[in-house]
Amino acid sequence: AQVSEKFLMRNDYCQAYIDSGLRPQNFIRDLDYASRYSEYPKIERLIKLKDDILAKRATPGMGLKCDLKGFDFSSLGTKFDAILIDPPWEEYRTRVCGMYVPQEDLSTWTMEELRQLKVGEIADTQSFCFIWCGETHLEQGRELLKRWGFRRVEDICWVKTNRGAKLDKSGKVERPTLMYGDASILQRTKEHCLVGVKGTLKRSIDTHFIHANCDVDLIMEEEKEFGSTQKPLEIYETIEHFCLGRRRIELFGLDRNLRDGWLTLGSGLTTSNWNKAVYLSWFDGDKCWPEVKEYRGGKLLGSIPEIEALRPKSPVRSGRNRSRSRSPARRAGSGLGRGGG
């Protein structure tokens, strides 16, 4: 029977997923970071300017091989502006159903062990914490942020594509990259990174420390190898574009996490090049870009007028400039506590 065109589904990517195993998110345009802003020249220019400054102001990457259980964070001798954590969650082990994964240590920490991690000791008065929570540890992630002195403000979501998946002769994906036992109800193709803030920060005032809305809260990137806990490189770029503090640290890092502009700590590192005196010397003084155009000097990245003109701003709310003086009645009652009268 002839079916009317108005009932035909065009670009039915959900059905394509059922038929082939290729995920619907594979077909979103401009997924790759390099071409994402090709139709938005102002944002493309903004990101380029920021990346140019970041490249010149990035301190050489340092790593410290250590057991984080009971580690004395005060021995580092400094506080940090941005803290990135990917805890060894139980999910990472259970989702591979006990299978061996090369180059991965899937031994887990208990929640109590994570609670004892003294992250708050290395967080500066104004700082951010980014904690990966996989798919099933969001509640635990929120608890840890609160325990460490952070207030949750954002949730970055990594939606995993499988454009590069190997297909069989019939055009179907041979094997899913991730496996989840009987606990999963839906096909899991994402992971979450919670963002916490410590201290009071206002995006329209503290522009020396934060540039809000330069990136989005969604990362579209290819899923890693079977059982891998590796996360998208884009998370680093998001943090660096957003937070202008230069003291950045990553916990539970491996060799693949070593990166200029970051100090990486973890028992999985194969070598250490940590030098406390040298590291601290890179942040001496109060200067920033454009006064300083290298990695030595100052705790802040800095900016230029063109970046300030291009970056997204918070809309001015109507009535913000109106007088906030209270009425005589409110002033009279302002000093009353509960039960006062």
C-alpha positions in Angstrom: 0.0 0.0 0.0 1.1 3.5 -0.8 2.0 5.5 2.4 1.4 9.3 2.4 4.6 11.3 2.6 3.3 13.2 5.6 3.6 9.9 7.6 7.1 9.1 6.5 9.9 9.6 9.0 12.9 11.2 7.5 16.3 11.1 9.2 14.9 8.7 11.8 18.1 8.3 13.8 16.5 6.3 16.6 15.5 3.7 14.1 19.0 3.9 12.6 20.4 3.1 16.0 18.2 0.0 16.3 19.2 -1.2 12.9 22.9 -0.4 13.0 24.0 0.5 16.6 25.2 3.9 15.4 24.0 6.4 18.0 21.7 9.4 17.0 24.2 11.9 18.4 26.7 10.8 15.7 24.7 12.7 13.1 24.8 16.2 14.8 26.5 18.7 12.6 29.9 20.3 13.6 30.6 17.9 16.4 34.4 18.3 16.2 35.7 21.1 18.4 37.8 22.6 15.6 34.8 23.2 13.3 32.1 23.8 16.0 32.1 27.6 15.7 32.8 27.9 12.0 29.5 29.6 11.5 30.0 31.9 14.6 33.0 34.0 13.8 32.9 36.1 17.0 33.0 33.0 19.2 35.6 31.4 17.0 37.7 34.5 17.4 37.2 34.6 21.1 38.3 31.0 21.6 41.4 31.6 19.4 42.4 34.6 21.4 42.0 32.8 24.7 43.9 29.7 23.4 46.8 31.9 22.3 47.1 33.4 25.8 46.7 30.1 27.5 49.4 28.5 25.4 51.9 31.2 26.4 50.9 31.4 30.1 50.7 27.6 30.7 53.2 26.4 33.2 55.1 23.3 32.2 53.2 20.2 33.2 54.2 18.6 36.5 53.3 15.2 38.0 53.6 13.7 41.4 53.4 10.0 41.9 51.8 9.4 45.3 49.2 7.4 47.2 46.3 9.8 47.7 45.1 7.8 50.7 46.3 9.9 53.7 48.4 12.2 51.4 49.3 15.5 53.2 48.0 18.1 50.7 49.5 20.9 52.8 52.9 19.6 51.7 52.2 21.1 48.2 52.6 24.5 49.8 49.8 26.3 47.9 46.1 26.5 47.3 44.5 25.9 43.9 42.0 27.7 41.7 40.7 24.7 39.8 40.6 21.1 41.0 39.7 18.3 38.6 38.9 14.8 40.1 38.0 11.5 38.5 37.5 9.2 41.5 38.0 5.4 41.1 34.2 4.7 41.2 32.7 1.3 41.5 30.9 1.9 38.2 34.1 1.7 36.3 34.7 -1.8 37.4 31.1 -3.1 37.2 30.4 -1.8 33.8 32.9 -4.2 32.2 31.5 -7.2 34.0 34.8 -8.2 35.5 36.7 -8.4 32.2 40.3 -7.4 32.1 41.1 -3.9 30.6 44.7 -3.2 29.5 46.4 -0.1 30.9 43.5 0.5 33.4 43.6 0.0 37.2 39.9 -0.5 38.0 40.4 -1.0 41.8 37.9 1.2 43.6 37.7 3.5 46.6 34.9 3.2 49.0 32.7 6.3 49.6 34.2 6.6 53.1 37.7 6.7 51.7 36.7 9.4 49.3 35.1 11.4 52.1 38.5 11.4 53.9 40.2 13.0 50.9 41.2 16.5 52.1 40.2 18.4 48.9 39.0 21.4 50.9 42.6 22.0 52.2 43.9 22.8 48.7 40.9 24.9 47.5 41.5 28.6 47.6 39.0 31.1 49.0 37.5 31.4 45.5 37.9 28.2 43.5 36.2 25.5 41.5 36.0 21.7 41.7 35.1 19.5 38.8 34.3 15.9 39.7 33.5 13.2 37.2 30.6 11.0 38.4 30.1 8.5 35.6 26.5 7.6 35.1 25.5 6.3 38.5 27.4 8.3 41.1 25.8 11.7 40.9 24.4 11.7 44.4 27.8 10.7 45.8 29.4 13.4 43.8 27.1 16.0 45.2 27.8 14.8 48.7 31.5 15.0 48.2 31.3 18.6 46.8 29.4 19.7 49.9 31.7 17.9 52.3 34.7 19.6 50.7 33.2 23.1 50.9 31.8 23.5 47.4 28.3 24.5 46.2 27.2 22.6 43.1 26.4 25.1 40.3 26.7 23.2 37.0 26.5 19.7 35.5 28.7 19.1 32.4 27.5 16.1 30.4 29.7 14.1 28.0 27.5 12.5 25.4 29.5 9.7 23.7 29.4 9.2 20.0 30.5 5.9 18.3 31.1 7.2 14.8 34.4 5.2 14.6 32.8 1.9 15.7 33.8 -1.1 13.7 30.9 -2.5 11.6 30.2 -6.0 10.5 29.3 -7.1 7.0 25.7 -6.2 7.6 26.5 -2.7 8.6 25.9 -3.2 12.3 28.2 -2.2 15.2 30.2 -5.4 16.0 30.4 -4.8 19.8 29.4 -2.0 22.1 32.4 -0.3 23.7 30.9 -0.3 27.2 29.0 -3.1 29.0 26.6 -2.7 31.9 25.3 -5.9 33.6 21.7 -6.2 34.6 21.5 -2.9 36.4 21.0 -0.6 33.4 17.5 0.1 32.1 18.5 2.3 29.2 21.5 2.3 26.9 24.0 4.4 28.7 25.9 6.7 26.4 26.9 9.6 28.7 28.8 10.6 31.8 28.5 13.6 34.1 31.0 16.1 35.6 29.6 18.1 38.4 31.0 21.7 38.9 31.2 23.1 42.4 32.2 26.7 43.5 33.8 27.8 46.7 33.3 31.3 47.9 31.2 34.1 46.5 31.7 34.8 42.8 29.7 37.1 40.6 30.1 36.7 36.9 29.6 40.4 36.1 32.0 41.6 38.8 34.7 39.0 39.3 35.8 39.1 35.6 39.4 38.9 36.6 38.7 35.3 37.7 35.8 34.0 35.7 34.6 34.3 32.1 31.2 32.7 32.0 29.4 31.2 29.0 32.5 30.9 26.7 31.7 27.1 26.4 28.6 25.0 26.8 27.8 22.3 29.4 27.7 19.6 26.7 30.7 17.7 25.4 30.1 15.6 22.2 33.1 13.3 21.8 33.9 9.8 20.7 33.6 7.0 23.2 37.0 5.6 24.3 38.2 2.0 24.1 36.4 -0.8 25.9 36.5 -0.2 29.6 38.6 2.9 29.4 38.1 5.6 32.1 39.7 8.3 29.9 37.8 11.5 29.7 37.5 14.0 26.8 40.3 16.5 26.5 37.6 19.2 26.0 37.0 19.3 29.8 40.5 20.9 30.2 39.7 23.5 27.6 36.3 24.3 29.2 38.0 24.8 32.6 40.8 26.9 31.2 38.5 29.1 29.2 36.2 29.6 32.2 38.5 30.0 35.2 41.3 32.6 34.9 43.2 31.2 37.9 46.4 29.5 36.8 46.9 27.1 39.7 45.2 23.9 38.4 45.5 20.4 39.9 44.1 17.0 38.8 43.7 14.1 41.3 43.8 10.4 40.4 45.7 11.3 37.2 47.6 8.9 34.9 50.4 9.6 32.4 47.8 10.4 29.7 46.5 13.3 32.0 49.8 15.1 32.2 49.2 18.5 30.6 50.9 21.9 30.5 49.2 24.3 32.9 48.4 21.5 35.4 49.8 19.6 38.3 48.8 15.9 38.2 48.7 13.7 41.2 48.1 9.9 41.3 49.5 6.5 42.1 49.1 5.5 38.5 51.8 7.9 37.2 55.0 6.2 36.1 57.3 9.1 36.9 57.4 12.3 39.0 58.9 15.7 38.1 57.4 17.6 41.0 59.6 20.4 42.4 57.8 22.5 45.0 60.2 25.5 44.9 60.1 25.7 41.1 56.4 25.3 40.9 55.6 28.0 43.5 58.1 30.4 41.8 55.9 30.4 38.7 53.1 32.2 40.5 55.1 34.9 42.2 53.8 38.5 42.0 50.5 39.9 40.9 51.1 40.6 37.2 49.1 39.0 34.4 48.6 39.2 30.6 49.5 41.5 28.9 52.1 42.7 31.4 53.5 39.1 31.5 53.6 37.1 28.3 55.1 33.9 29.5 54.4 31.2 32.1 56.3 32.8 35.0 54.6 35.4 37.1 51.2 35.9 38.7 48.3 33.6 39.8 45.9 35.0 37.2 45.9 34.4 33.4 44.9 37.9 32.3 42.9 39.2 29.3 42.8 41.8 26.6 40.1 44.4 25.6 39.2 42.4 22.5 38.4 39.3 24.6 36.3 41.5 27.0 34.3 42.8 24.0 33.7 39.4 22.4 32.9 37.2 25.4 29.3 36.6 26.3 27.9 38.9 29.1 25.1 38.3 31.5 22.0 40.3 30.5 21.3 43.4 32.7 18.2 42.7 34.6 15.5 45.4 34.5 15.4 47.4 37.7 18.9 46.4 38.8 20.0 50.0 39.1 17.0 51.1 41.0 17.4 52.2 44.6 17.4 49.4 47.0 16.4 51.6 50.0 13.8 49.8 52.1 10.5 51.3 53.1 10.2 52.7 56.6 8.0 49.7 57.6 10.7 47.2 56.5 13.5 49.3 58.2 11.5 49.3 61.4 11.1 45.5 61.3 14.6 44.6 60.1 16.0 44.2 63.5 13.4 41.7 64.7 14.3 38.1 65.1 12.0 35.2 65.5 9.6 35.7 68.3 10.6 39.4 68.5 8.0 42.0 69.0 
